[in-house]
Amino acid sequence: MLTLTPSSSLPSSKLFSYDKLGHVVIFLVLSYLFVSGLNKNKPDKLRFNILLGIVITMVYGASIELSQSIIPERGMEFYDLVANCSGSILGISLFYVSIKKKWQ
């Protein structure tokens, strides 16, 4: 919900002063947890789960950015979308590495 809130109503914080880093971290966590949940239900479909996780989290990130373009005091930023997608890829990569270590 915070991603669609007008920026003037958000509290300022030094923790998230690095906007793009915040986007990367949020989508890293989101994609990791999303693919973990998918894989818990169907561990035999790892490749499909990873592909579905990439598609859904990236579409979600893009839809948030598009939605911000119609909200007053918010705006769509291309580099936010890049950060969202980067976080998704990093989160799913982290998941893949962690699942591979369990198999060894």
N, C-alpha and C positions, 0 to 999 in steps of 0.2 A: 504494500500500500504506500509506503514512503516514496517509492519511485514515481508515483503519480501525484504526490502532494506538491502544491505550489511552493517554490523554494523560499519565499518570504516567510512562510509559516513553519519552516523547519528550524530547530535550534542549531546554532553554529557550534562546532566542536573541532578541537584540534585533532582528534582521532581520525576524522574523515576529511581532513583538509586536502588530502591527496585523492581527489575525486576518482580518477581512473583506477588507481590502486584499489579503492573501495569497490568499484564495479568488478574488477578481476576477482577479488577475494569472495564477494557475495556469489558470483556465478561459479567459482571453483567449488565452494561448499555445496551450492545447489546441485550442480551436475554430479558431484561425487555421491551425494546422498541419493539422488534420483536413480543413478545407475546401480548403486548398491541395493536399493529397494527392488528394482527390476530383476537384478541378478539373484536376489534371495528367493524370489518366486519361481524363476526359471533359470537355474544355473547352467543348464545344458545349452542354453541359447546365448552364450556370452557375446558373440559377434553381433547378433541382432540387438541385444540389450545396449551395447555400446553405440551402435549406429542410431538406434532410437533415442538414446540419451543425448547424443550430439544434436540430432535434428530438433528434438523438442526443446532443449534448453536454448538453442540458438534462435529458434522461432519465437520463443518466449521473450528473449532479450530484444529481438527486433520489434516485437509487438509493443513492448514497453516503450521503446524509443519512438515508435510511430504514434502511440497514444499520447506521449508528452507533447507532440507537435500541436495537438488540439486543446491542450490545457493552458489556461492563462498563466503567465509568469513561468512557464516551463518551455522547453524547446528540445527538439530532436538534435542530437549531436552525433555525427558519424563516428568520432573517436570513442564515444561511450559504447556504441554498438561494437566497435572493434574490441574494446576492453571486455564487454560481456561475452563475446565469442571466444576471446583468448582465455578467459576464466573457465568457460565451459570445456574447452579443449584441455586445459591444464588439470581440471578436476577429474575428467574422465581418464586422462593419462595417469594421474596419481592412482586412481582406482585400478586401472589395468596393471600397473606395476605392483600394487599391493596384492592383487589377486594372484599374479604370477608367482610372487614370493611364497604364498601359501601352498602352491602346488609343488614347489621344489623341496 
